[in-house]
Amino acid sequence: MADDTRLTTHQKALALNLDPAPYGTFAEIGGGQEVVRWFFRVGGAAGTVAKSISAYDMAVSDALYGSTKRYVSRERLEAMLAHEFREVADGLDRTRGETTTFFAFGDTVATQSYRHPGPGRGWVGIRFQARPREDPSEIIAHVHLLDSTAVRQQEALGVFGVNLIHGAFFRRQDPVALIVGLADELPRERIEIDMIKLAGPAFAGIDNRLMSLQLVAQGLTDAAMFRPDGEVVQPSEVLHKRPILVERGSFRPATKLTVDLLERARDQFYEERGVPDQSPVVLAEMTLRNLLAGDDTDHSDFLARAEVLGALGVDVLISRFQPFYELAEYLSAYTDGPIGIAVGLPSVQLIADERYYTGLPGGVLESMGRLFKRSVKMYVYPALDPATGTVSCVECAPVPPPWHHLRDLLVETGRIVPVRKYNEAFLSIRTPEVLARIQNGDPSWEDGVPAPVATIIKAKRLFGSNVHHAEPSK
């Protein structure tokens, strides 16, 4: 198909209706039937719509798709897609299976209501055949509907649904273009897409961690998340009402110092009242500032960092955040439990730099208030002064006046917590030096990283490593 980046929602729906191959079911719960309405509105819907259903009543929904604890959930959406696709594909395969690419579109959403004012949210997806009688592929996404009225949220859902279906059939060979197209005619003020998963033969070889990176890089969300095994998740699936400890870094690669910082901070975080009883989440956050720093940073480099963090069993958050208060405010939206931020001393020395807060009316003071509100604490690992060889801790490190008074206050009130039981032998480790040794084939790099990290770097030749295996003797 020709370049369609400028197609309107009307044109996309009509293109699908005029294509003789796609034919399927629309199942929509909670937001009206805004997606299928587009296909009826533009004309020619008989060529695309096999059935439209809104199992709005919970008893009806359970009768069709099975019982569930939450109706606006990934589990409910997956049950809807499985049931509806099986019904349309099995039922019509004999009569038109040779020429038809069957699909099932579904959404389950909660829009603004009298009981729940504010933004809506929901799960949206499609299970489809890329070619007749091919095993189905699937796209699942989670969205936040940000308009101020239920009607506008429903309208945004309709546009998003058309974009998703059109992307599945016309943009699947270019997943980045597919993701960009999801926001066509939907500015960021109207919708946020914070999770997407592509699966099946149409997306063979696609790494969904890269798709998460694209959501953030394209500005479709402020942060996206995946688990140590690479499975992408919607953040609330993991963070909801749980204590959270997060370390920000480049992780290029994760060194012994990186890991010791997180582990020692975790030990002290677990001493907070109630934390051990609430299954705390341990996160590594990578910001676009770190991911895009330098012309040599590419997708393989990002995946190398993700592989290393996966080997350490750490959940990963990719974000657009720069000041620490943006990270703290984001996490606070998911939990009312304790939040810990694990950092090295150089990061603390930078947070009082007024250059970073020119956009805040209250400058440094406002940023500190937003960072440490509620139950946020910062756990600070010491640093080694390369000039003198002495260890600097957060209480005595130089901070430009008058902000040293603020630092002292935060330490005294327990908002800034010095990491005590650190390993002084790790303080001399410098991540850039370790990376340079990896890329130069200097085997001493292994001394600077934990054993699981060394193993995966060598096994997958990450970070441009020059690992050479001896040839077997003849």
Buried (B, 14 or more C-beta within 10 A) or exposed (E): EEEBEEBEBEBBBBBBBEBEBBBBBBBBBBBBBBBBBBBBEBEBBEBBBBBBBBBEEEEEBBEBBEEBEEBBBBBBBBBBBBBBBBBBBEEBBEEEBEEBBBBBBBBBBBBBEEEEEEBBBBBBBBBBBBEBEBEBBBBBBBBBBBBEEBEBBBBBBBBBBBBBBBBBBBBBEEBEBBBBBBBBBBEBEBBBBBBBBBBBEBBEEBBBBBBBBBBBBBEBBBBBBBBBEBEBBBBBBBBEEBBBBBBBBBBBBBBBBBBBBBBBBBEBBEEBEEBEEBEBBBBBBBBBEBBEEEEEBEEEBBBBBBBBBBBBEBBBBBBBBEBBBBBBBBBBEBBEBBBBBBBBBEBBBEBBEEEBBEEBEEEBEEBBEBBBEEBBBBBBBBBBEEEEEEBBBBEEBEBEEEBEEBBEEBBEEEBBBBBEEBBEEBBEBBBEBBBEBBBEEEEEBBEBBBEBBBEBBBEBEBBBBEEEEEEEEE
